[in-house]
Amino acid sequence: MKQNKAKTEKTPLGDSFKRLNWFQKSALVFFLIILIITTFPIVLILLVGLLPTMTVMYTDRRNYDKQIIIGCFNLAGVFFYLFGVMSDYAVRKGNFDIVNDVTMLIVMLGAAALGLVLYNELPHLYIHISHSNYKHRIEKINSRLEKLAEEWGIENQKPEVNTDEAKF
């Protein structure tokens, strides 16, 4: 027996949001708006500070590793500033003074830039280190071959490996 399955659309919030009735959905939206209004300095810091992460998530959707690395570094820079604001939190405090602090903007956005630099340059560093490691191993093998040639004689010696022409 073949059963016809109804196609359901997937929402970003999942299937649990679809199961809520009208009153529950409106109450959830109302409480989210109240939460954003009462914690506006924190929301403002998160929106401004996480701009690099949101940009990478929008522009490079398939590169999950890049999103994770830049996002983690960006969160580290944002939380450094966020904990300072949370310790001196007041609802009536000037909310837009937070964005005017250039030093903290540099820390928040610079942390994401550091993550991007590490993401782009770490593979090159790994290749350089492994290349020098392989060169060192080849030189060690050549010195062993020279010692063996001295012990056993030159006629039994195998050709020396050239480190400049070796492909890695």
C-alpha positions in Angstrom: 0.0 0.0 0.0 1.3 3.4 -0.9 0.6 6.2 1.4 0.4 9.8 0.2 2.4 12.0 2.5 1.5 15.6 2.6 4.5 17.9 1.9 5.2 20.2 4.7 7.2 23.3 4.4 10.1 23.7 6.8 10.2 26.9 8.7 13.4 28.4 10.1 12.0 28.0 13.6 11.1 24.4 13.0 7.8 22.5 13.2 7.2 23.4 16.9 6.4 27.0 15.9 3.8 25.8 13.4 1.9 23.9 16.2 1.4 27.0 18.2 -2.0 28.7 18.0 -2.6 32.4 17.2 -2.6 33.5 20.8 0.7 31.6 21.7 2.4 33.1 18.6 1.4 36.6 19.4 2.4 36.2 23.1 5.8 34.9 22.0 6.3 37.8 19.7 5.1 40.2 22.4 7.6 38.8 25.0 10.4 38.9 22.4 9.7 42.6 21.8 9.6 43.4 25.5 12.9 41.5 26.0 14.6 43.5 23.1 13.3 46.8 24.5 14.5 46.1 28.1 17.9 44.8 27.0 18.5 47.2 24.2 22.1 47.9 25.0 22.9 44.2 24.9 21.0 43.7 21.7 22.7 46.7 20.1 26.1 45.4 21.0 25.2 42.0 19.6 23.9 43.5 16.3 26.8 45.8 15.7 29.5 43.4 17.1 28.3 40.3 15.1 28.2 42.1 11.8 31.2 40.2 10.4 29.8 36.9 11.4 26.4 37.7 9.8 28.2 38.9 6.7 30.1 35.6 6.4 27.0 33.6 7.0 25.2 35.5 4.2 28.0 35.6 1.6 29.6 32.2 2.1 26.8 29.9 3.2 28.5 26.6 2.2 31.9 27.2 3.9 30.9 26.0 7.4 34.5 26.0 8.7 35.0 29.6 7.8 31.7 30.5 9.5 32.7 28.7 12.7 36.2 30.2 13.0 35.2 33.7 12.2 32.1 33.4 14.4 34.0 32.1 17.4 36.7 34.8 17.2 34.0 37.4 16.7 32.0 36.1 19.8 35.2 36.3 21.8 35.6 39.9 21.0 32.0 40.8 21.6 31.7 39.0 24.9 34.8 40.8 26.1 32.9 44.1 25.8 29.4 42.6 26.6 30.5 41.6 30.1 31.7 45.1 30.8 28.4 46.5 29.8 26.4 44.0 31.7 28.3 44.8 34.9 27.3 48.5 34.5 23.8 47.9 33.1 21.0 50.5 33.3 17.9 50.6 31.1 17.8 54.4 31.0 21.5 54.8 30.2 22.4 56.4 26.8 22.1 53.4 24.5 23.8 54.9 21.5 27.0 55.8 23.5 27.8 52.1 23.3 28.4 52.2 19.6 30.5 55.4 19.8 33.3 53.7 21.7 35.9 53.2 18.9 38.3 51.1 21.0 35.7 48.5 21.7 34.5 48.5 18.1 38.1 47.8 17.1 38.3 44.9 19.6 35.0 43.4 18.5 35.6 43.6 14.7 39.3 43.0 15.0 38.7 39.7 16.7 36.7 38.6 13.6 39.5 39.9 11.4 42.0 37.8 13.3 39.8 34.8 12.8 39.7 35.5 9.1 43.5 35.9 8.9 44.0 32.6 10.8 41.5 30.9 8.5 43.4 32.1 5.4 47.0 31.7 6.6 47.0 28.6 8.8 47.0 26.1 5.8 50.0 27.9 4.3 51.8 27.8 7.6 51.1 24.0 7.9 52.4 23.4 4.4 55.6 25.4 5.1 56.3 23.5 8.4 55.6 20.1 6.8 57.8 21.0 3.8 60.7 21.9 6.1 60.1 18.8 8.1 60.3 16.6 5.0 63.5 18.4 3.9 65.0 17.6 7.3 64.1 14.0 7.0 65.6 13.7 3.6 68.9 15.3 4.9 68.9 12.8 7.7 68.4 9.9 5.3 71.3 11.2 3.1 73.6 11.4 6.1 72.7 7.8 7.0 73.4 6.8 3.4 76.8 8.5 3.6 77.7 6.6 6.8 76.6 3.3 5.3 78.7 4.1 2.2 81.8 4.6 4.4 81.2 1.4 6.2 80.3 -0.8 3.2 82.2 0.8 0.5 81.4 3.2 -2.4 80.5 0.5 -5.0 77.4 -0.6 -2.9 76.1 2.9 -2.5 72.7 3.9 -3.9 72.3 7.4 -5.5 71.7 10.3 -3.2 68.2 11.9 -3.0 68.2 15.5 -4.2 66.1 17.6 -1.8 65.7 20.5 -4.3 64.0 18.2 -6.9 61.9 16.1 -4.5 58.2 16.8 -4.9 56.0 16.8 -1.8 
